[in-house]
Amino acid sequence: MANPDSVLPDDPSWLKTAFKELGEREIAGRKSNPDIQRFLQSTIVGPVVPVADEVPWCSAFVNFCMEQNGLKGTNNRLARSWLTWGKATKQPTRGCVVVFDRPGGGPQAGHVAFYLSGSPQTGIRVLGGNQSDAVTISNQHLPFLAFRVPEQEDDMTEEQARQLKAVFDGLTVPGTTSPEQTVNLMF
């Protein structure tokens, strides 16, 4: 049986990106980890980023992983911004976005990460940023607010569409008069 705490061949591309970032951690004090700063730059909506990397960055990490794979995230540093992203799913699937409540943290407090395994009833394993100040895999028993998947989960990325278009370039479908018309019908 495959280890759910490692990248699997059928994992969504954004989860594979998240696995590549495992171990990135905050630097205590005034210095900042440049990789965490890179995650933070994937969002422009939300609190202003101070010089240090010791700010909430779980949502920035999820945004970064989505952006790296041609998907639009929330562009927001608040974990709860993911409550309206994509579409809800009742049963978590590997790589789906999990939004958690932070009891006692106020109405905007939360956490967001990627689902790996487990059951909402007994606790789940997630890969996320800003978990113990690092990109880690952890058990989460916080109240789950939502499991979300991309709205167009099965849609191709722009790069995949360009590659497919290149394959079909030059072919003509019956009823069309040119390769361009064929490609335009397909895309």
Secondary structure as UniProt FT lines:
FT   TURN            4..5
FT   TURN            9..10
FT   HELIX           13..20
FT   TURN            21..23
FT   HELIX           34..40
FT   TURN            41..42
FT   HELIX           58..67
FT   TURN            68..70
FT   HELIX           79..84
FT   STRAND          87..88
FT   TURN            94..95
FT   STRAND          97..101
FT   TURN            103..104
FT   TURN            107..108
FT   STRAND          110..119
FT   TURN            120..122
FT   STRAND          123..131
FT   TURN            132..133
FT   STRAND          134..140
FT   STRAND          144..149
FT   TURN            151..154
FT   HELIX           158..168
FT   TURN            169..170
FT   TURN            174..175
FT   HELIX           179..186
//
